[in-house]
């Protein structure tokens, strides 16, 4: 089934914006304007944008540090994101953090995450359970990685969601390395989605670098959850094209593997689809690049002009 042209054009914008925003953050970190860790999501754009677009306005998502596209699709402005990176009071966490940690906004249906990444699976199971108890036709979506898939809470959350047939979609972004640990060293099965059978739920394997494939699979899971069919586990196979964080040169990843995955770049693949359908040409692409650069220049200027939080507010919002 061919996706609507407007959807593909919108997806292309968000994927390009996510890639450019990622590069802008790297640039700012090299200028020492971002203190601490910085995490790249290059290679994950198709997953995060497709999943975000599959959700309805009243649904809830818990993205991670490589899901910049979902934050953008849900309405988080680049101004707030860059202010977050720079630790300014106009950032999402009001200057309490300097990266995507804690970057949640419930008014946008976004739940912030912490470094213990599988924690979002349990939180989203709870959100989905609340939706079911209240009889609300809403869906909760969590994201987790291949490393998180080997931790206990991910299993507990999926089992709980299955037992109570919760309206939950669990997206595992299998980028083949949990920090520096390859998938073959942490599990003895070919596919993470194969575990879905043990929970009694559907397990779907999809090419995580193919926007159309991820979108169609995620839409099907969201529709199933909303109709009362219960949870789905979707495994998106992709590759982390940069290190775990900016300090990591990922020397442990074979160069040939990175070169192979570079030929499957999610942006290049979507742009090939757009060109084949007459929806993109060189002029349109150049105009899009210029538009995004203007947006990011504005966002950076806003962030750099924003104040740091007042020291006296350090305890604000701390409840325990």
C-alpha positions, 0 to 999 in steps of 0.5 A: 500500500502506497502512503499518502504523499502529504504523509511522506513529505511531512515525514521527510521534513521531520527526519531531515530536521532530526538529522540536522538537529543532531548535527547541530548538537554535535557542533555545539558540544565541540564548542564546549557549549554542551557540558557532559554527555551527548547522544547521537540518533543518526540512523534511527530517524525512520523509527522515531519519526514513523512511530511518532506519526503513527500515534494519535494526539491523545496517545502517550509516548516514552521516547529515549535518547535516540528518538529525537524524531518522536519528540519533534513530531509530538510538538517539542520545538527545537528552541526548547530542545537546544535550550535543554542541551545548553542547560538553560531555564527555557529548556524542557527540564528548566535547566536541570539537565543538559541532554535528552534525559528528563525531556518529558512534557505531559501536555505533549504526551511525552514521558521523560526517561532516565538512564536506566532505559528499561524503566520506561517499559514499566512506566508505559505499562502503567500508563496503558493500564490506566487507559484501560481502567478508565475506558479511554481509547488511548495507546501508550508506546515505549521505546527500548534498545537491544541491551534493555531487552535483556533486562528484567523490567522489559520482560516484566512490563511485556508480561504484565501488558499481555496478561491484562491486554493493555493498549501498549506498543513496545518498540525495540530499537535493535541497533546491534550494540548495547554500548560496546556489547554486540547482540551475539554476546547478550542473547542466543536467539536471532530475533528479539521479537521471537520472545513475543510468543512467550508473552502470548502477543504478536512479535513483528520484525521490521527494517528499521531504516525503512520509514514506510515499513516502520510506519505501516507496522506501527500503525497496525499495532496502534490500531490493534491496541486501540481496538482492545487487541492488546500489546505488540512487540515491534523489533526495528533492526537498525544500526547505531552509526555513531558511538554510544555517546560523543566520547565513544569512538566505537572502535569495537564496531567493524568498519565494514559493518558501518559501511554496509549500513551507510548504504541503507541510510534511512534518509537516503531511502526515503528520499529515493522513494520521494523522487521515484514518486515525483515528490522531491527534486534537487530544488525542493531538497535545497529549499528544505535544507535552507528552511531547516537551517533557518529554524535551527539558527533561530533555535540556537539564538533563542537557547544561547540568549536564554538565562541559566536557572537561578540557583535559588530554584534548585529545589523546585520540582523536587518531591523526594 
